[in-house]
Amino acid sequence: MFTRRTDLQLERDSLGRFLPWLIAFMVYLSVLAFAGLLALDDIATRWDRGMSGSLTVQMAPSGADDDKQIEAVLKVLNSTPGIGSAKFLDQGKLMALLEPWLGSEALDADLPLPRLVDVTLDADADINIAALERRLKVVAPGAVVDDHGVWLEHLINLIQTVKALALAVLVFIAMATTATVIFATRTGLAIHHEAIEVLHLIGAQDSYIARQFASRALMLGLRGGIFGLLLALPTIWGIGTLARSLQSGLLPEFSLGLGHWAVLACLPVVVALIAMISARLTVMRTLARML
């Protein structure tokens, strides 16, 4: 593809100077958008797997009766069909959960922290949350059952919306790349109009001329795509480093796996193929109208 002899001096066109840069910019944006798409999909999957099928029971501190209320609540939970396990979170674990939100200095103060019970549900369990909460309030007035499924559903819907926007960005990038290649190809056809007519007179077919433009577009697309990918890699690394430096525990840790990197590495090739196909179709249609 890259060593085939050409009869058109396409490498001398000024379009060859800016087209790789435009494609590099398109690939840079597409790599960032696709990396964000992969990250959101992984986070949504882990949140769904980690938080679905669980509940949290909150109880206000009641002083000396705390231990009795906790035992009564655990007894009610363990006797409820569909609940696999119920575990009381002691103050140490509760402070570890709150530290990313409040900071260690705030936790040193005498805060009236609620009593929490972590509940794990059996697979396919169907529990009436309102009825369970009423039973718990009998033994622990003010007890509240927090159903993670409701919050998780809203969060997943938000993530799905952002993923749809990322996909829309990728579609727009593909459209912009196609339009840029079409414009560059038509300009090249206009510049080499006389040479193309000579090739037609000596028997060259449209497919032969289109192949030369397609080869040039593929080479420029790969050159710009690889450069755009190389620019995107440190950006992704920098964003990941900043996210890890927060050390807040508010978001699950995410790292790109080997499969993710393989997909990102394929984006320059995909963009180059789009450029090649667009150039070939543009030449074939334009020459069909010229004859």
Helices and strands as residue ranges (DSSP letters): G 10-12, H 15-51, E 54-59, G 63-65, H 66-78, E 83-89, H 91-102, H 104-108, E 115-121, H 129-139, E 144-147, H 148-191, H 193-201, H 206-246, H 258-290
